[in-house]
Amino acid sequence: MNTLFTANVFNKQHKKTLNPVRKPGFRRFAKKLLIVSASCSLMMMGAAQAGSYTKTKYPILLVHGFAGFDNLGGLIGYFHTIPYNLARSGATVEVANVSFVHSSWDRGQQLEEYIDCLGYPKVNIMAHGQGAPTARVATHFNSCHVASVTSIDGINKGSKVADIVRGVIPPDTPIEGGVDVIARAAGSLVDVMAGNSNPQDGMQALDAMTSPDMLELNNDLEWRGVSPENCDSGDEEVWYGDDLVKLYSWSGRSPVTNLLDPSDAFLGVTSLVFGHERNDGFVSSCSSKLGKVIGTHYSMNHLDAINHLFAVRSLWTNPVSLYRSQANRLKKEGL
């Protein structure tokens, strides 16, 4: 009995020594260690995912619109900071070099040659404004090297602004000649600043964006990705012979988005020609649709869509995030 009592007392006095694993301090330490390890693992996984978020299978090729360029003097980019924000998480990005002002057919043929010179098996085109029909023409001629075309505020059925401007410039008159001379001169100056040497034609560029000319272009391109109906979406997957090309689009619907942006005043005025029709100040939401429509509801105008004026743009929609999300969408599609 005394022996048993002595053993019990000994065990109680040395309980902590006999069962060191049950120390509260040890349990807290083990728990913290587990949490830190799990957090580190999640951070490493997140970093890996962030590092490849925009890493598409094929390079992304950005195509500028009317009165556009790739960059001026290596300092001012048409797609302001967008190439960097795509490349920083894995994407290979190229910016096309086509005419500042010319028809969509001529620009499309230039783009076709540009894609050939890049030497990639395929590219994912993201095109703004007149760049959308330009990209569609290039795909028509060179579908084997195009994996997808994404239209951004694209002029896929024409612009009412271009219709009105074309209507007030009498054909075959000194006024038309003067406008063309100014447009060609501006294009040549931009070419010099950008280190390019593309042909320029101001009146062909204006005509190319009118509704009648876009109707003719869509007929020639067999309405691939564009619905002939008023405001319907087109097909997302389009076959060009044996080549499957995926088509997407998005656009803004707010001509005035930032009172600090001087361009908003101009686009606010041009938007009046659309009446009650949703538009970005230059192209209507209906005219912008191509293939799978990601959205036409974004609070952006025509220039916000390329993150200009130097990111003094919409206070409600960050256009850069749309490009990054689209790159991730293409990645998940295996493109």
DRENZALO-757708 format. One record per atom (N, C-alpha, C): x, y, z; residue in one letter. Coordinates in steps of 0.05 Angstrom, whole numbers, plus 5000, padded with zeros to 4 digits. Layout:
BEGIN
XYZa
...
//
This chain:
BEGIN
501749765000m
500050005000m
501750255000m
503850255017n
505650485018n
507250514992n
507850284980t
509250294954t
507550414933t
504950334931l
503150444911l
502750744915l
502450824941f
502051104947f
504451274938f
506851164944t
509351294937t
509551324906t
508751114892a
508951124863a
507051334852a
504551354863n
502551554854n
503551834858n
504751874882v
505852144888v
508052204869v
509852014863f
512052064845f
511052134817f
509051984808n
507952034781n
506652304779n
505252394800k
503952654800k
506052874800k
508152834816q
510253044817q
511853064791q
512052844777h
513752834753h
512052804727h
509452874729k
507652834707k
508652984682k
509553224686k
510453384663k
512953264651k
514553144667t
517053024657t
516352774642t
514452614652l
513752364638l
512152414613l
510752634610n
509152694587n
509852964575n
512253004565p
513053264556p
511453354532p
510353184516v
508853264492v
506353424499v
505353384523r
502853514531r
503253794542r
505753904542k
506254164552k
504654374535k
503154554548p
501654754533p
503454914514p
505854984523g
507655144507g
508454994482g
508954744484f
509654574461f
507454564441f
504954524451r
502654504433r
502354764418r
502654994431r
502355254418r
504555284397r
506955204403f
509155224384f
508655044360f
507654804364a
507154614342a
504954724324a
502954844337k
500654954322k
501555194305k
503255374316k
504255594301k
506055504278k
507655294283l
509455194262l
507755084239l
505554944245l
503754834225l
502555064208l
501655274222i
500355504208i
502355644190i
504755684200v
506855814184v
507555654160v
507755384163s
508455214141s
506255214120s
503755214129a
501455224110a
501355484096a
501955704111s
501855974098s
504055994077s
506455894084c
508655904064c
507955744039c
506655514043s
505955354020s
503955504002s
501955624015l
499955774000l
501156013986l
503056153999m
504356383987m
506056293963m
507356063965m
508955963943m
507255883920m
504955753926m
503055683905m
501955933891m
501256133908g
500156383897g
502156523879g
504656523888a
506756663872a
507156513846a
507056253847a
507456093822a
505156153803a
502656163814q
500356213797q
500456503786q
501256693803a
501456973793a
503557003772a
505756843775g
507856863755g
507156743728g
504956593726s
504156473701s
501256543694s
500156733707y
497256803704y
496556863675y
498357003661t
497857093633t
499556933613t
500756713622k
502556563605k
501056393585k
500256503563t
498856363542t
500756183526t
499555983513k
501155803497k
502455953474k
500856133461y
501856283439y
502156583447y
504056723435p
504457003442p
501957173437p
501857393451i
499657583448i
500657813430i
499157873409l
499858083390l
497758303392l
498658543401l
496858773404l
496858933378l
494459003369v
494159143343v
492659403348v
493859623340h
492759893344h
490459953324h
488960153331g
486760233314g
487360473296g
485360613288f
485560853271f
487261063285f
489061183269a
490861393279a
492561283302a
493461033299g
495060913321g
497860853312g
499360723330f
502160663327f
502960453347f
505360343345d
506260153365d
507360313389d
509460473384n
510360663405n
511860893392n
512061113406l
513361343395l
516061383410l
518161353396g
520861383407g
521461193430g
520060973431g
520460783453g
519460883480g
518061103480l
517161223505l
514061213509l
512661273488i
509761293490i
508461053475i
507160883489g
505960653476g
502960693471g
501960593449y
499160623443y
497460473464y
498360233472f
497160083493f
498660143519f
497960363532h
499560463554h
499760263577h
502160173582t
503059983604t
501859703600t
500159663581i
498859403578i
500859173570i
502759223552p
504759013546p
506258923571p
507059113588y
508559043612y
506758883631y
504258973634n
502458833653n
501658553644n
501858503618l
501458233608l
503958063612l
506258183606a
508758043607a
509657973635a
508958143655r
510058103682r
509057853695r
506957723684s
506157473695s
506057253674s
507957263656g
508457033639g
508057063609g
506457263600a
505857273571a
508157373555a
508357263531t
510157383510t
508457573494t
509357823492v
507658033480v
509058173457v
507658213435e
508658363412e
506658583407e
507558803396v
505859023388v
506159073358v
503959063343a
504159073314a
504759353304a
505759353280n
506559603266n
505159603239n
502859753238v
501359783212v
500760073208v
499560143186s
499160423179s
497560583200s
498460823204f
497061023221f
494161063210f
494061123185v
491461153171v
491461003144v
489660813141h
489360673115h
486760503117h
486160373096s
483760193096s
484359943113s
482159813121s
482559563137s
483759343120s
483059343094w
484259143076w
487359173075w
488259423070d
491159473068d
492559413095d
491359513116r
492559463142r
492559163149r
490459023141g
490258733146g
492458583131g
493058663106q
495158543091q
497958603104q
498258843114q
500758913128q
500958733153q
498758703167l
498858543192l
499458253185l
498358153164e
498957873155e
501957833151e
503158023138e
506058013133e
507658033159e
506658213177y
507958253202y
507957993219y
505657853219i
505457593233i
507357393222i
507557383196d
509357193183d
512257243192d
512957503193c
515757583201c
516357513230c
514357503247l
514757443275l
515857163279l
514856973262g
515956703262g
514756523283g
512556603296y
511256423315y
509356233301y
508955993312p
506955813300p
504155943298p
503356073320k
500756213321k
501056453340k
499156643338v
498956863356v
496056903365v
495757023389n
493157113399n
493057413395n
491257503376i
491057783370i
489157923389i
489958143400m
488158323415m
488258593401m
485958673390a
485858903372a
483859113381a
484659363379h
482959593387h
481859743363h
479359823365g
478160003345g
478259883317g
479460033298q
479759933271q
481659703270q
483159653291g
484859423292g
483259163291g
480659163299a
479058923298a
478558833270a
477459003252p
477158903224p
479858853211p
481959003219t
484658963209t
485558673215t
485058593240a
485758323249a
484158113235a
481658173230r
479857973216r
480757933187r
481658153174v
482658123147v
485257963147v
487058013166a
489557863168a
488957563173a
486957513189t
486257233195t
485057103170t
483557253155h
482457153130h
484657053111h
486857203110f
489057123092f
491056933105f
491156933132n
493356783146n
492356643170n
490156493167s
488856363190s
490556153204s
492356033189c
494055823201c
495855923223c
496356183224h
498056303244h
496556463265h
493956433266v
492256583285v
490756393302v
491156403328a
489656223347a
487056353356a
487156623360s
484756763369s
484957053361s
482557183360v
482357473356v
480557583377v
481457783392t
479857913412t
479458203403t
476958283399s
476258553391s
475758723416s
477058953417i
476759133440i
475659393431i
473159453437d
471759683427d
472059693396d
471859463384g
472359443355g
470159543338g
470959653314i
469059753295i
468359533276i
466559353285n
465959113269n
463559143251n
461959353255k
459759413237k
459659713229k
461859853234g
461960133227g
461460313250g
462060573246s
461660773267s
459961003256s
457961083271k
456261303263k
457761563262k
459861583279v
461561823278v
462961843250v
464061623241a
465261613215a
463261673193a
460761563196d
458661623176d
458161913173d
457962053196i
457362343195i
459662503184i
462162443193v
464462583183v
464762543153v
464362293144r
464562243115r
462362393100r
460062423113g
457762563100g
458162863096g
459862983114v
460163273112v
462663343095v
464163143086i
466463193069i
465663123041i
465163313023p
464263252996p
466463092981p
465662882968p
467562722952p
468762882929p
471262822923d
472562942899d
472463242900d
473063362923t
473063652925t
475763732939t
476363992937p
478864082951p
478764032981p
476364032993i
476063973021i
476963693027i
476063503011e
476863223015e
479863193011e
480863332990g
483763312985g
485363433008g
484463653020g
485863773042g
485863593067g
483563473073v
483463293095v
485363063092v
485362953067d
487162723062d
490062803065d
490763043055v
493563133058v
494463153087v
492663263103i
493263303132i
493563023145i
491762843139a
491862573151a
494362423143a
495162443117r
497562313108r
500062433121r
500062703124a
502362833136a
502562753166a
500362733179a
500362643207a
501362363209a
500462193191g
501461913191g
504361893186g
505362053167s
508262043161s
509962143184s
508962343198l
510362453221l
510462243244l
508262113249v
508161903269v
509961673261v
510061603236d
511761393226d
514761453232d
515461703227v
518261783233v
518861753262v
516961843279m
517361833308m
517461543318m
515961373305a
515761093313a
517860913299a
519361033280g
521360873266g
520160683246g
517760753235n
516460583216n
516360713188n
515460563168s
515260673141s
512860553127s
510560603137n
508060493126n
506760683107n
505260593087p
503760763070p
501360893085p
500461123077q
498361263091q
496161343071q
493661333079d
491461433063d
489161503081d
488861763086g
486861863105g
483961803097g
483261853072m
480561813064m
479761523063m
481561353055q
480961063056q
480560963084q
482061083103a
481761013131a
478961093141a
478161343134l
475461433142l
473261263129l
473561213104d
471461053090d
471260773102d
473560663110a
473660383121a
471960363147a
471560583161m
470160563186m
467160643184m
466260703160t
463460763156t
461860513155t
459260543161s
457460303161s
457260173133s
457060323111p
456960183085p
459460023078p
461760143084d
464259993078d
464559753096d
463759773122m
463959543139m
461959323131m
459659403120l
457759203110l
459059053087l
460359193069e
461759063047e
464058883057e
465558973076l
467758813087l
466658563100l
464558583116n
463358353128n
462358143108n
461258253086n
460358063064n
462757923053n
464958063048d
467357943037d
468557733057d
468357793083l
469457613103l
467357403112l
465157393098e
463057193102e
461857203130e
461957433143w
460757493169w
461757303191w
464157203188r
465257023208r
465557173235r
464257073255g
464357193281g
462557433286g
461357533265v
459557763267v
456757683257v
454757753273s
452057693265s
450957903247s
449657823225p
448458023207p
445958153220p
444958033241e
442758163255e
443658403271e
441758563279n
442458833291n
444358823314n
443658663335c
445358673359c
445858403371c
446058193354d
446557923363d
449557873365d
450257673380s
453057593382s
453657403359s
456257383352g
457057203331g
458056943342g
459056763325d
460156513333d
462856543347d
463256393369e
465856403382e
467956243367e
467256013357e
469155843343e
468555863313e
470555943298v
470155983269v
472255823254v
471355683233w
473255533217w
473955683192w
476555693187y
477655803162y
478955563148y
477455423132g
478455183120g
478954973142g
481454893146d
482154693167d
483054833193d
482955093193d
484055243216d
481755353234d
481855283260l
479855373279l
480955623293l
479455833292v
480156083306v
477956163325v
478756233350k
476756313370k
476656623370k
474156723372l
473657013371l
472257113396l
473157343406y
472157463430y
471857763426y
470357883445s
470258183444s
469258293471s
470058543476w
468958693498w
469058983490w
467459153504s
467359433498s
466259593521s
466659853520g
465560033540g
462960163531g
461660293550r
459060423543r
458860703556r
461060813564s
460961073578s
462861273565s
461861463549p
463661653536p
465161833555p
463861903577v
465162083597v
465561933622v
468161893630t
468761723653t
470661863673t
471862083665n
473762213683n
474062503675n
473162693691l
473162973684l
475963083682l
477962943692l
480763023689l
481962943663l
480562783647d
481462693621d
480462873599d
482263033586p
481363223565p
479863093542p
480562833536s
479262703513s
476362643519s
475562643544d
472762583550d
470862793539d
471763043538a
470063253527a
469463203497a
471463123482f
471163063454f
469262823450f
469762613465l
468162373462l
465362413472l
465062593491g
462362653501g
460762783479g
462062953463v
460663083441v
459962883418v
461962723411t
461562533389t
459462323396t
459162273422s
457162073431s
454362153425s
453862413421l
451162513417l
449962403391l
451562323372v
450462223346v
449161953350v
449661813373f
448461553377f
445761563390f
444861803398g
442261823412g
442261663438g
440361483441h
440061323465h
441561053463h
442961013441e
444360753437e
446960763454e
447460543468r
449960523484r
452360543466r
454460693475n
456760733458n
459160823476n
461560823464d
463960903478d
464961173469d
463261313454g
463961573442g
464861553413g
465461313404f
466261273376f
464861033363f
464260833378v
462960593366v
460860503385v
458660403374s
456360313391s
457060033402s
455659973424s
456059703437s
455259483417s
453159523402c
452259323383c
454359283361c
455559493351s
457459483329s
460059343338s
460559353365s
463159243375s
463158943378s
460858813375k
460758523382k
462158353361k
463758163371l
465057963354l
465357713371l
464457483359g
464757233372g
463457223400g
464957103419k
463957093447k
464157373459k
461957483467v
462057753479v
462557733509v
464857823518i
465557813546i
463958023561i
463458253548g
461758453561g
461758713545g
459458853545t
459259113533t
458459323553t
458659253578h
457659423600h
459759573615h
462259563606y
464359683622y
464359983621y
464960103644s
465060403646s
467660503634s
467760503607m
470160593592m
469160743567m
470860923557n
470361033531n
472460913512n
472561013487h
474160893466h
477160903473h
478061123486l
480861143493l
481561013520l
479561003538d
479960853564d
480760563558d
479660453536a
480160173529a
483060103525a
484660313519i
487560263516i
489160393538i
487760463560n
489060563584n
490260843580n
488861003563h
489761273559h
487661463569h
488261713573l
490661873568l
492661823591l
494761663585f
496761593605f
495561513631f
493561333629a
492161223653a
490461413667a
489961653656v
487961833667v
485361753653v
484161553663r
481861423649r
479661363669r
477961183661s
475561123677s
476261083707s
474561193724l
474861163753l
473660893763l
472160763745w
470660523754w
471660263742w
472860273719t
473860033706t
476760063699t
478359863708n
481259863701n
481559693676n
482159813653p
482359663628p
484559453629p
486659503644v
488959323645v
487959053655v
486259053675s
485258793686s
483758633665s
482358773646l
480958633626l
482858483607l
485058603600y
487058473583y
488258233598y
488858273623r
490058053639r
488057823642r
485557883647s
483557673650s
483157523624s
483257663601q
482957533576q
485357353570q
487757443577a
490057273573a
489757013589a
488857043614n
488356803631n
486256623619n
484156743607r
482056593594r
483256433570r
484956563554l
486156423532l
487956203541l
489456253563k
491156043575k
489555793582k
487255843595k
485555613604k
484355473580k
484055613557e
483055493532e
485255343517e
487655343528g
489955213514g
491055373491g
490555633492l
491455803470l
493755983479l
//
